[in-house]
Amino acid sequence: MRKVSGGEVAGILVAVFWAILVSFLAVALARLAQTLRATTKLVADVTDQAVPLLADASAAVRSAQTQIDRVDAIASDVQEVTSNASALSTTVASTFGGPLVKIAAFGYGVRRALGGRGDEVPAQAPRRTVIVGRTVGGTRREKRETRRKRS
């Protein structure tokens, strides 16, 4: 038998360690390839689900924009109606307000003139209110009428 030298033993050991290292790397690469396949499948599934979701979101945004445009049109119409109503109110007030006030004043004057000549109805005594032990007079109108009658 032949004697094995130290260099040959060292070479065999290096070759065995090299084979073990290559085996570990092969297993790691196989697992990495499996992980990449799973990741690729996951990305494909997400893409398949995301495309319809994005289409639905796009449709919802278009619908919301349509509704916003409608609300904007309604708001501008309401503003126009409000402006027209204000103008109409001003026109009616200026057209009928002055003459109606004059007619009311004339009617009051006629009633006053005709009412002053007849027998006056005796007025009721002014109503008094008691607040925490003190008596308060009636309303301002009653006080004015009382002063007018004294004159």
C-alpha distance (Angstrom), angle and dihedral (degrees) to the residues before:
residue distance angle dihedral
M1 . . .
R2 3.50 . .
K3 3.73 123.3 .
V4 3.77 116.7 -119.4
S5 3.73 113.5 -134.6
G6 3.82 126.0 -138.3
G7 3.81 91.8 -108.7
E8 3.76 91.9 56.4
V9 3.82 91.7 48.9
A10 3.76 89.6 49.4
G11 3.83 90.3 49.3
I12 3.81 90.9 50.3
L13 3.80 91.3 49.1
V14 3.81 91.4 48.9
A15 3.82 90.3 48.8
V16 3.85 91.5 50.0
F17 3.80 92.3 47.9
W18 3.81 89.2 46.0
A19 3.81 90.5 52.4
I20 3.82 91.5 48.7
L21 3.82 90.6 49.2
V22 3.80 92.3 49.1
S23 3.84 89.5 49.0
F24 3.83 91.5 52.7
L25 3.80 90.7 47.7
A26 3.80 91.1 49.0
V27 3.84 90.9 52.1
A28 3.83 90.8 47.3
L29 3.80 91.4 49.3
A30 3.81 91.1 48.2
R31 3.82 90.8 52.3
L32 3.81 90.8 45.7
A33 3.82 90.0 51.8
Q34 3.82 89.8 49.5
T35 3.85 90.2 49.9
L36 3.80 91.0 49.1
R37 3.82 90.9 50.7
A38 3.82 90.6 50.6
T39 3.81 90.6 47.4
T40 3.80 91.6 49.5
K41 3.81 90.7 50.4
L42 3.83 90.8 48.3
V43 3.81 92.1 50.3
A44 3.80 90.2 48.7
D45 3.83 91.1 50.7
V46 3.80 92.1 47.7
T47 3.79 89.9 49.2
D48 3.80 91.0 50.0
Q49 3.82 90.3 52.2
A50 3.81 96.1 39.4
V51 3.79 96.5 55.6
P52 3.84 94.8 62.1
L53 3.80 90.3 42.2
L54 3.79 90.9 52.9
A55 3.79 90.3 47.8
D56 3.84 90.1 51.6
A57 3.81 91.0 47.2
S58 3.78 90.6 50.0
A59 3.81 90.7 50.7
A60 3.81 90.6 48.8
V61 3.81 91.3 51.1
R62 3.82 90.9 49.5
S63 3.81 90.2 49.4
A64 3.80 91.5 48.6
Q65 3.80 90.3 50.1
T66 3.81 90.1 51.5
Q67 3.81 90.7 50.8
I68 3.81 91.2 47.6
D69 3.81 89.9 51.6
R70 3.82 89.8 51.1
V71 3.81 92.5 48.7
D72 3.80 89.7 48.5
A73 3.82 90.4 52.4
I74 3.81 90.8 48.1
A75 3.81 91.5 49.0
S76 3.80 92.0 51.3
D77 3.83 90.1 48.5
V78 3.81 90.7 50.4
Q79 3.79 90.1 49.5
E80 3.80 90.4 51.3
V81 3.82 91.7 48.3
T82 3.81 90.4 49.1
S83 3.79 90.6 50.7
N84 3.81 91.1 49.0
A85 3.81 92.1 48.0
S86 3.81 90.5 50.5
A87 3.79 91.4 50.1
L88 3.83 90.7 47.3
S89 3.80 91.2 48.9
T90 3.79 91.2 50.8
T91 3.81 91.0 47.9
V92 3.81 93.5 49.1
A93 3.80 91.9 46.1
S94 3.79 93.0 50.4
T95 3.82 93.9 42.6
F96 3.79 100.8 44.9
G97 3.81 103.2 16.4
G98 3.80 98.7 74.6
P99 3.81 97.3 44.6
L100 3.83 92.6 43.7
V101 3.79 91.2 52.9
K102 3.81 89.8 49.7
I103 3.81 91.9 48.9
A104 3.80 91.3 48.5
A105 3.80 91.0 49.2
F106 3.79 90.9 48.5
G107 3.82 91.1 49.2
Y108 3.77 90.8 49.3
G109 3.78 90.6 49.8
V110 3.81 92.0 49.7
R111 3.81 92.0 48.6
R112 3.77 90.7 47.4
A113 3.78 92.4 48.4
L114 3.79 93.7 47.4
G115 3.80 94.1 39.9
G116 3.81 94.6 51.6
R117 3.85 93.6 63.5
G118 3.82 98.3 53.1
D119 3.77 131.4 69.7
E120 3.73 111.2 -70.3
V121 3.78 119.6 -131.6
P122 3.80 111.2 -120.5
A123 3.77 110.1 -108.0
Q124 3.76 123.0 -125.8
A125 3.75 119.1 -107.2
P126 3.79 111.4 -91.1
R127 3.75 114.0 -94.9
R128 3.78 116.3 -113.5
T129 3.78 128.9 -154.9
V130 3.79 125.4 -151.1
I131 3.79 115.7 -142.9
V132 3.81 117.6 -176.9
G133 3.75 97.5 -34.5
R134 3.81 100.1 -37.3
T135 3.78 131.2 93.6
V136 3.80 119.0 -124.6
G137 3.79 121.6 -161.7
G138 3.80 125.0 -115.9
T139 3.77 127.1 -91.7
R140 3.79 124.3 -53.1
R141 3.78 90.3 -106.4
E142 3.79 91.1 57.1
K143 3.82 90.3 49.1
R144 3.81 91.3 50.9
E145 3.80 91.4 49.5
T146 3.80 90.1 49.1
R147 3.83 91.7 51.7
R148 3.81 91.3 46.0
K149 3.80 91.8 53.2
R150 3.82 91.5 51.2
S151 3.80 92.4 55.4
